[in-house]
Amino acid sequence: MELLEVKREFRDRNLNEGFSGGEKKRNEILQMAMLSPKLAILDETDSGLDIDALRVVAKGVNQLMHPEMGLILITTTNVCSDYIKPDVVHVMMDGRIVQSGDASLALETRSKRI
């Protein structure tokens, strides 16, 4: 909870009850930490987060990652790649992977539309 700056009083609340968008995202990463999955799929993790909340969430993801855990991070903005460096990037269009590459591909997609 400290890593993700989740307030202690949230321990006594129902799951996501009255949470802001940023609090929900932090809670998702907290759940990931507690479950320690072999594969985590994070969908639109950057959606609805201000830059400070995004930094906290990314810090949590980065500290939880290890070689025995896979992570699929789905985003439409690739802002997360500023804080979470991907090993592999896939660009999808119309449900198909149209390009694959390393972290530099995430930067490339910002400057031009693929």
N, C-alpha and C positions, 0 to 999 in steps of 0.2 A: 504494500500500500504506500509505503514511503517513496519507493522508486517512482511510482506513477503519480505521486502527490494526491492520493485519494484520501479524503477526510475520514477520520476514524469513525465518525457517527454514521457513515454509510454502511458499516457492518450490520447495523440494526434495521436497515431499510429493506423493503422488498426489492428484488432485482429490477433495476432501471426505473423504479418508481420515483418520479419527480426529478430525474437526472436531466441535466442539460445535455446537449449533443456531445460536448467535450467530455463530460463525466461518463457518458455511455461508452465512448471510445476508450477511455482509460479503464473502465470496468471490463471491457472486452479483452484488453491486454492483460489485466489482472487475472481474468479467468484463464487465459492462455498460460500464464505463469503457474497457476495452481494445477492445471491439468497436465502440463508438460507433454503436449502431443508430439507425435513423430512428424506430423504434417499439420500446419496451420494455414487456413485460407482466410485472408483479411480482405474484405470487399469494401472499397471506397473508404479506407481508413482516414483519408485526409478530408473527406466530405464534412462540411459544417464546422471545421476546426479553425480557430484563429491561429496565428503563427506560434504563439506561446504554447498553446495546447498541443499543436502538432509536434513541437520540439520535445515535449514531455512524453508523448506517445511514442515517438520515434526512438527516444532514449531508452524507453522500456523495451521496445522490440529489439533494439540493438543489443541490449544486455541479456536478453533471453535467448537470443540466437546462439546455436552451437552446431557443430558438424553433424550431429545425429538428428537434427530437426530441420525439416524442409519448410519453406514459407512461400506461399503464392500470394502476392500482393496485387490486387486488382485495383486499377485507378484509371480515371479518364483524364486526369490533369498532370500526372507524373511529378507533382510537387513533392511527394514523399521521397523521391530519389535524391532530393537535396540532403536528406537526413538519414535515409536508409539506402545504403549502396547495394544495388542488386548485382548478383553474379551473372544473371541472364535476363535479358529483356525480350519479350515477344510483343509485337504490335499486331493487334487484331482489327480486322475490318470485315463487316458483314459476317461475323461468326467464324472467320478463317484467319489463321496466322499468316500475315503477309510479309513479315520481316522479323528476323531474330538477330540478336547481337549481345554485346556486353553492355556495361553501364553507360558507355558513350552513346549508345543508341537512344537512351532516355533523353539525353541532352540534345541530340540531333532532332528528335521529334518536336522539341520546343521551337526550334528555329524554322522548321518547315512542316508542312502538312504531308504526311506519308499516306 
